[in-house]
């Protein structure tokens, strides 16, 4: 359906129309501002990814510590779950 949309002939016609509308003096400015916009977008997405990775690392650190703390508690609960020794009543 969209395979024929970006053929070289279509792109050529789009470039001709843009040249007619904006003129040859404005095309470098438009290209420059478009490039800056793409650069800013990539920069912001990489910053968001870094922020997500840092916050994800912070979340995993406490759970690792909690697992190391949980280890002895599990042993204690296992000992408590065993039936206590029978005590004779006097």
Phi, psi and omega in degrees: 000309181260003182297326181272000185288321185251045175285158181302326181292320177297316179298322178298316179295321178297316179297321178296317180296318179296320178297319179293318183290311187265334180087162184289339181283327184272341182302315177298323178295317180296316179297319179296313181292326176295318177297319178295320179296318178294320179298315179296321179297314178297320180296316182291323179292323178291325177295320178295318178297318178297319179296319179294320179294319180294315181292328178292321178294322178295325179290325183283331181298311179297326179291324176296320177293321180295323178294322179290329177284325182293334183306304180295328180294324178296321178296320180295317180293327177293321178293321180289334182284341178289147181293139180290156180295145181291131180247129180282135178276138182282000000 
